[in-house]
Amino acid sequence: MPVRRQTLQEWFLDYQLRHEWKRRFFNPVSLDVDVTALAEAYEAKGRPAPWSAIIVKAAALLAERVPAVNRVVFRTFYGTRVVDFDQIIVNFPMLRSREGQPVLSAITIPEPHRLSIEMIRDVIRAGRRRKLSDTKVTKYVVGPNTFLNRLRLKLLHATVVNFPHLYVKLGGGGLSVTSLLFLSDESVRCRVTPYGMTAMTIGALTVSREAGGRRLLHLGLGFDHTALRGDEGAVAAQTLARILQSRDPEMLAQFV
């Protein structure tokens, strides 16, 4: 049984998660949304529904309607600070490949509520193609797990989480969406809650086919209760569901 040290990437993920758990209070929410209208609209076009892009756009539309979700609480060395974002930017983690090995990275998608679904998909594709050397953080986690590399990441992390204006200047968003938990097997159901530094993190889990042909999108929502009151979180979850399950032609046209 081999015993090894963490890779630098594993160590940094561990470091960030421990930091978040110490400073936030997360409320896990499971949300099952009837997306039959969306699924049928794509089936009529002979194309699979691009759920990642759809949820990114739905999250941005949610932030338009419930601005409280577009927020990050920072626990700085000089006190707690709250950023209510003027612009809607969605953080989107993704897996990249380097020498055949997966590398966790992320992009930000500005103003996705103003983009078509195909334009959002183009942004995601471009993010996957981008050289790791052109990334702001990921390029620092692909090296060996040495003291100096860990120190550099600690300093980078401390700078960003202690200076909210720098986070904003670097293009960080107030809302997060992840598809890393998505299961393509419709027969498998899972209940997982994604967590992040934003007030709300949305994770697509799976899309199932129910009796009568209904399609249900199973989402995991992670609310930072230090950033959102319970009533705000409830309104956000209901509003997100209404956006995704709407049969209104004007709303459907934004997604298809």
Secondary structure, DSSP 4 states (H G I P E B T S, - for coil): ----PPPHHHHHHHHHHHHHHHH--EEEEEEEEE-HHHHHHHHHTT----HHHHHHHHHHHHHHH-GGGSEEEEEETTEEEEEE-SS-EEEEEEEEEETTEEEEEEEEEE-GGGS-HHHHHHHHHHHHHS-GGGSSSGGGSSS---HHHHHHHHHHHHHHHH-HHHHHHTT--SEEEE-TT----TT---------SBSEEEEEEEEEE-GGG-EEEEEEEEEETTTS-HHHHHHHHHHHHHHHH---HHHHHTT-
